[in-house]
Amino acid sequence: MRIANLSGRLVLIADGRAIDVEQATGGRFSADPQAVYDRWEEFRAWVAEAADLPAGVAFEPAALGSPVPAPRQVLAIGLNYRDHASESGFASPSGLPPVFTKYVTSITGPVSEVALPPGGHTDWEVELVAVIGARAEGVSEDAAWEHVAGLAVGQDISERITQLAGPAPQFSLGKSYPGFAPVGPWLVTPDEFENPDDLELRCTINGEEVQKCRTRDLIFSVPALIAGLSAVLPLLPGDAIFTGTPAGVGLGRDPQRWLASGDVLVSTVAGIGELRQTFTA
């Protein structure tokens, strides 16, 4: 199953077309894309039993918003691939990796223009995003996938000067400028994948490949992250987890490289789809 946010309305994606959920259910489910996560099991049961759904309508990718536009919690994970930890000058974490947030106002849809902060060093980080579908508190790793609504592509765009300034790093501020958290193009349920723990991530700038890896190389897999995080705090329906980025970011290059006005950043996860961000001065 794939769900999306089309012009602010919850839709099912089937055969490349969008079915308006509120209209198809006669108002049983709200048009609000975020609200569906609080009734996720009920919604999944309706989809499984639904018959004679309308054919749906064609749409442009630019009309899509984030499938998780207003999560109560956004948890972002740092240093969760060994090669990225190494290029960043850190040892691989032995316990739970660093956890920070991206503030909700930074979330956008899959196709967007992003204004570069003046005088900054803006970097790219393709990531798999997991969205919670059932409250998770003290969840075991074996049971963790049962609490996941689905997966999406994410970009943890990062302004490195702000992030690293001051007596202590400002990770959350440096990663939360407007447009710095594109998510999409839709949410794909775990059952759609042959193995949801082994997906290919890829990132290009103006067609040049800068990142490529598989999620099997995560130090802490999606289930391990959910187990570790839920041991400390409840994960709520609709929460988003940015699971970490592999090597290839601008900060780790010699010479270092930053996004510039006119650059087109394309972020892909196999079996899900792509994000496309164009940067402006």
C-alpha positions as CSV (number, residue, x, y, z in Angstrom):
1,M,0.0,0.0,0.0
2,R,1.1,3.5,-0.8
3,I,-0.4,6.7,0.7
4,A,0.4,10.2,-0.2
5,N,-0.4,13.9,0.5
6,L,-1.8,15.4,-2.6
7,S,-2.4,19.1,-2.3
8,G,-3.0,18.6,1.4
9,R,-5.4,15.7,1.1
10,L,-4.8,12.0,2.0
11,V,-4.8,9.8,-1.1
12,L,-4.1,6.2,-1.9
13,I,-1.7,5.7,-4.8
14,A,-2.7,2.8,-7.2
15,D,-1.4,2.3,-10.7
16,G,0.2,5.7,-10.6
17,R,-3.1,7.5,-9.9
18,A,-4.4,9.1,-6.7
19,I,-7.7,8.0,-4.9
20,D,-9.0,10.6,-2.5
21,V,-9.5,8.8,0.8
22,E,-12.2,11.0,2.4
23,Q,-14.3,10.8,-0.8
24,A,-13.8,7.1,-1.2
25,T,-14.8,6.3,2.4
26,G,-17.8,8.7,2.5
27,G,-16.0,10.7,5.2
28,R,-15.1,7.8,7.4
29,F,-11.4,8.9,7.3
30,S,-10.4,12.5,7.3
31,A,-8.7,14.2,4.4
32,D,-5.9,15.2,6.8
33,P,-2.8,13.2,5.8
34,Q,-1.4,13.3,9.3
35,A,-4.6,12.1,11.0
36,V,-4.6,8.7,9.5
37,Y,-1.7,7.4,11.7
38,D,-3.8,7.6,14.8
39,R,-6.2,5.2,13.1
40,W,-3.6,3.2,11.2
41,E,-4.8,-0.4,11.9
42,E,-8.4,0.6,11.1
43,F,-7.3,2.3,7.9
44,R,-5.2,-0.7,6.8
45,A,-8.2,-3.0,7.5
46,W,-10.4,-0.8,5.3
47,V,-7.9,-0.8,2.4
48,A,-7.6,-4.6,2.7
49,E,-11.4,-5.0,2.5
50,A,-12.2,-2.2,0.1
51,A,-13.8,-3.1,-3.2
52,D,-14.8,-1.1,-6.3
53,L,-12.5,1.8,-5.5
54,P,-12.7,4.7,-7.9
55,A,-10.0,4.7,-10.7
56,G,-8.2,7.7,-9.2
57,V,-6.9,10.8,-11.0
58,A,-3.6,11.7,-12.6
59,F,-1.4,14.1,-10.7
60,E,1.9,16.0,-10.9
61,P,4.7,15.1,-8.5
62,A,5.1,18.8,-7.6
63,A,1.5,18.7,-6.1
64,L,2.6,16.1,-3.5
65,G,3.3,17.2,0.1
66,S,5.1,15.2,2.7
67,P,3.1,12.0,3.6
68,V,3.9,12.9,7.2
69,P,3.5,16.7,7.3
70,A,3.1,17.3,11.0
71,P,4.6,14.6,13.2
72,R,4.6,15.2,16.9
73,Q,8.1,14.0,17.1
74,V,10.9,13.9,14.5
75,L,13.9,11.8,15.6
76,A,17.0,12.0,13.5
77,I,20.0,9.7,13.8
78,G,23.6,10.6,13.3
79,L,26.7,8.4,12.5
80,N,24.6,5.3,11.7
81,Y,26.8,4.1,8.8
82,R,30.4,3.3,9.6
83,D,31.8,4.9,6.5
84,H,29.9,8.2,7.3
85,A,31.2,8.2,10.9
86,S,34.7,7.7,9.6
87,E,34.5,10.6,7.0
88,S,33.1,12.8,9.7
89,G,36.0,12.1,12.0
90,F,34.2,10.1,14.6
91,A,34.4,6.5,15.8
92,S,31.4,4.3,15.0
93,P,28.9,4.4,17.9
94,S,28.8,1.3,20.2
95,G,25.6,2.4,21.9
96,L,22.6,4.1,20.5
97,P,23.9,6.7,17.8
98,P,23.5,10.4,18.4
99,V,19.9,11.5,18.3
100,F,18.7,15.0,17.4
101,T,15.5,16.5,15.9
102,K,14.6,18.4,12.7
103,Y,11.9,20.9,13.6
104,V,8.5,20.3,12.0
105,T,8.5,23.6,10.1
106,S,11.4,22.3,8.0
107,I,9.3,19.5,6.5
108,T,8.3,19.7,2.8
109,G,7.2,17.5,0.0
110,P,9.2,15.6,-2.5
111,V,9.6,18.4,-5.2
112,S,10.6,21.8,-3.8
113,E,12.8,24.8,-4.1
114,V,15.1,25.4,-1.1
115,A,16.6,28.8,-0.3
116,L,20.3,28.5,0.7
117,P,21.1,30.3,4.0
118,P,23.4,33.3,3.1
119,G,27.1,32.6,3.7
120,G,26.4,29.0,4.7
121,H,27.8,25.6,3.9
122,T,24.7,23.6,3.0
123,D,25.2,19.8,2.7
124,W,23.2,16.8,1.6
125,E,22.3,13.6,3.4
126,V,20.0,11.0,1.8
127,E,18.2,8.9,4.3
128,L,15.5,6.3,4.8
129,V,12.6,7.6,6.9
130,A,10.5,5.3,9.0
131,V,7.0,6.5,10.1
132,I,5.4,5.0,13.3
133,G,1.9,3.5,12.9
134,A,1.3,2.2,16.4
135,R,2.6,3.6,19.8
136,A,5.9,2.0,20.6
137,E,7.1,1.9,24.2
138,G,9.6,-0.6,25.4
139,V,9.3,-2.5,22.1
140,S,11.6,-5.4,21.4
141,E,13.6,-5.5,18.2
142,D,11.8,-8.6,17.0
143,A,8.4,-6.8,17.3
144,A,9.5,-3.4,16.0
145,W,8.3,-3.7,12.4
146,E,4.8,-4.2,13.7
147,H,4.9,-0.6,14.9
148,V,6.0,0.9,11.5
149,A,3.3,2.3,9.2
150,G,5.7,2.6,6.3
151,L,8.9,4.0,4.8
152,A,9.7,7.1,2.7
153,V,12.7,8.9,1.2
154,G,14.2,11.7,3.3
155,Q,16.8,14.3,2.9
156,D,18.5,15.6,6.0
157,I,19.7,18.9,4.5
158,S,22.3,20.4,6.8
159,E,23.8,23.9,7.2
160,R,27.2,23.0,8.6
161,I,28.3,26.4,9.9
162,T,25.2,26.8,12.0
163,Q,25.3,23.1,13.0
164,L,28.9,23.2,14.3
165,A,29.0,26.8,15.7
166,G,29.2,27.7,19.4
167,P,30.5,26.0,22.5
168,A,28.3,23.0,21.7
169,P,27.0,21.9,18.3
170,Q,23.6,23.1,17.2
171,F,22.6,20.0,15.3
172,S,18.8,20.6,15.3
173,L,19.0,24.3,14.3
174,G,21.5,23.7,11.6
175,K,19.3,21.0,10.1
176,S,15.9,22.9,10.3
177,Y,16.0,25.8,8.0
178,P,12.8,26.0,5.9
179,G,12.7,23.2,3.3
180,F,15.6,21.3,5.0
181,A,13.5,18.1,5.6
182,P,11.8,16.9,2.4
183,V,10.0,13.6,2.8
184,G,8.2,11.5,0.2
185,P,7.2,11.0,-2.5
186,W,4.7,8.8,-0.6
187,L,4.7,6.3,2.3
188,V,5.1,2.6,1.3
189,T,4.1,-0.1,3.8
190,P,6.8,-2.7,4.8
191,D,4.9,-5.6,3.2
192,E,5.6,-4.0,-0.2
193,F,9.3,-4.9,0.0
194,E,11.0,-8.3,-0.4
195,N,13.3,-7.2,2.5
196,P,12.6,-3.8,4.1
197,D,16.0,-4.1,5.9
198,D,17.9,-4.1,2.6
199,L,17.0,-1.1,0.4
200,E,19.3,0.9,-1.9
201,L,19.8,4.6,-1.2
202,R,21.2,6.9,-3.9
203,C,21.8,10.7,-4.2
204,T,22.9,12.8,-7.1
205,I,23.7,16.5,-7.7
206,N,23.1,17.7,-11.2
207,G,23.2,14.0,-12.3
208,E,26.5,13.2,-10.6
209,E,26.3,10.4,-8.1
210,V,27.5,11.5,-4.7
211,Q,26.0,8.8,-2.3
212,K,25.1,5.2,-2.8
213,C,24.6,2.4,-0.3
214,R,22.2,-0.2,1.1
215,T,20.3,0.0,4.4
216,R,21.7,-3.4,5.3
217,D,24.8,-1.4,6.2
218,L,23.1,0.6,8.9
219,I,24.8,0.1,12.3
220,F,21.4,0.2,13.9
221,S,18.7,-1.1,11.7
222,V,15.1,0.3,11.7
223,P,14.0,-2.4,14.3
224,A,17.1,-1.7,16.4
225,L,16.5,2.0,16.4
226,I,12.8,1.6,17.4
227,A,13.9,-0.8,20.2
228,G,16.5,1.6,21.4
229,L,14.5,4.8,21.2
230,S,11.3,3.3,22.6
231,A,13.3,2.1,25.7
232,V,13.7,5.9,26.5
233,L,10.6,7.6,25.2
234,P,7.2,6.5,23.7
235,L,7.2,6.7,19.9
236,L,3.8,8.0,18.8
237,P,1.7,7.3,15.7
238,G,2.9,9.5,12.9
239,D,6.3,10.1,14.4
240,A,9.1,10.2,11.8
241,I,12.6,8.7,12.2
242,F,15.4,9.8,9.9
243,T,17.6,6.7,10.1
244,G,21.0,8.2,9.1
245,T,23.1,8.8,6.0
246,P,25.9,6.9,4.3
247,A,29.3,8.4,3.2
248,G,29.6,10.9,0.4
249,V,28.4,14.1,2.1
250,G,30.1,17.4,1.3
251,L,31.6,17.8,4.7
252,G,33.6,14.6,4.3
253,R,35.2,15.5,0.9
254,D,38.6,16.9,0.2
255,P,38.1,19.6,-0.8
256,Q,34.8,20.0,0.9
257,R,31.8,20.7,-1.3
258,W,28.6,22.6,-0.6
259,L,25.3,23.0,-2.5
260,A,25.1,26.1,-4.7
261,S,22.3,28.1,-6.3
262,G,21.0,26.2,-9.3
263,D,22.0,22.7,-8.0
264,V,19.4,20.0,-8.4
265,L,19.6,17.3,-5.7
266,V,17.8,14.0,-6.4
267,S,17.5,11.5,-3.5
268,T,16.2,8.0,-4.2
269,V,15.3,4.8,-2.3
270,A,14.7,1.8,-4.4
271,G,11.1,0.6,-4.2
272,I,9.9,3.9,-2.9
273,G,10.8,6.7,-5.3
274,E,12.7,10.0,-5.4
275,L,12.9,13.5,-4.0
276,R,14.0,16.5,-6.2
277,Q,15.2,19.7,-4.6
278,T,16.4,22.8,-6.5
279,F,18.5,25.3,-4.6
280,T,18.2,29.0,-4.9
281,A,20.3,31.9,-3.5
